[in-house]
């Protein structure tokens, strides 16, 4: 709930603290932000960049796919690594709140702050766990979060703002970044025309974070799951490939696949420690 996290939020206009009122968040300067009836608050100043926020269809697909347990090994690995005596966990690019919910289940003393640019995702995240406060925000802008507020940041398949991540983490705080490897989804990528993963993705991430974070550990997760054609269609629909494969062409390509079919999953979990400036 927003009441659990409001003390860690900052006004996106002036940077001052926010107070929770009946149906809004307000700072001392009078800047006010409505709280939606679904329980989230929109702290996005200005307009979102076109095409950057997940659509309702993408959010529904993600909730369906993750809820079916296809990425359960990743969910378990992440919650196991993050869990501990934490106070505040920030999920940067939280989507439906799936991974943050799992972490909070393992960290009973923590509250979760779910940030996502999609209001449709924020609606789901606000209901994902009683200790989650969901906020609509752009990760590429200054985050509406107080400095040194978070013990840990989750960043699963989402953009990384190194300067802001460093600012909102407590001294010694930890960033848990999950990326797919070039082996992720295997032949499903070529069969369905999905976007490919750059082989140098992790190296580029290290370089982008190097001035503000140091890499502590990195581990891969390789597994395989059985998916039906419908599962594969849902997987496509929840990610950026949904914008690149026309529906008719996708149906044609799916019809040519075995049903069900084994699909390899390949993730990389990189753990970074915040550097002091």
C-alpha positions, 0 to 999 in steps of 0.5 A, a space after each residue: 500500500 502507498 501508506 507503507 512507502 510514502 515516507 520514501 517518495 519524493 515530489 517529482 516536481 520539486 524533490 520535497 517529501 510527499 504526504 498521503 491524503 485521502 485521494 492524493 499525494 501532496 508535497 509542502 509546496 502544494 504539488 498534488 498527485 492523484 491516487 487512482 482507485 486501483 491504489 497506485 499513484 502517477 508521479 510521472 511529470 510530463 508525458 511518457 515517451 511514445 511507445 515506451 509503456 506496456 499496453 493493457 494487452 502486454 500486461 495481461 499477457 505478462 500476468 498470465 505467463 508469469 502466473 503459469 509458472 514458466 519463469 518460476 526458476 528465475 523467480 525462486 533464484 532472485 527471491 533467494 538471493 535478495 531475501 534478508 533483513 531488508 527495509 525497502 526493496 525498489 523494483 525498477 521496471 516492476 511490471 505486474 509486481 511478480 518478482 517483487 511479490 516473491 521477494 517480499 514473501 521471503 522478507 517479512 520486514 520489508 516494504 516494496 516500491 514498484 516503479 513502472 512507466 505503464 499505468 496498466 502495470 502499476 494497477 496490477 502491481 498495486 494489488 500484487 502484495 499488501 506491502 507494495 506501493 505502486 508508482 507510475 514513473 519513468 526510469 530515465 528521469 529523476 526517480 520520485 524516490 528519496 535519496 538513500 531510501 532503498 536497501 536493494 533494487 530489483 531490475 528485471 529486463 528493464 532499463 538501468 539508470 545508473 546515476 539514479 539507482 546509486 542516489 536512491 540506494 543506501 550506502 552499501 546497497 545492492 542492485 540485482 539486475 537480470 538479463 537474458 543471455 543470447 541462448 534465451 528461448 533458443 530456436 523459438 527466437 528464429 522460428 517466430 522472428 523474435 528480437 535477439 539478445 546482443 552477445 555483449 549485453 552483460 559487458 555493456 551493462 558492466 561498462 554503463 554501471 562501472 562509475 557507480 557500481 562494482 560487480 560482486 557476483 554473476 551467475 547464470 540460470 539455464 533451464 528448459 520448460 515445456 510450452 504449448 503454442 498458446 504459451 508461446 503466443 502469450 510470451 511474444 505478447 508480453 514483450 517488445 517482440 509484440 510490436 515487431 511480429 504481425 498477428 497473422 504472421 505470428 499465427 502462421 509461424 506458431 502453427 508450424 511448431 510442435 505442440 507442446 515444445 521444449 523451450 530453453 530459458 537462459 538468464 544472467 543475474 548480476 549483483 552490483 554493490 553501490 560505490 561511494 562517491 
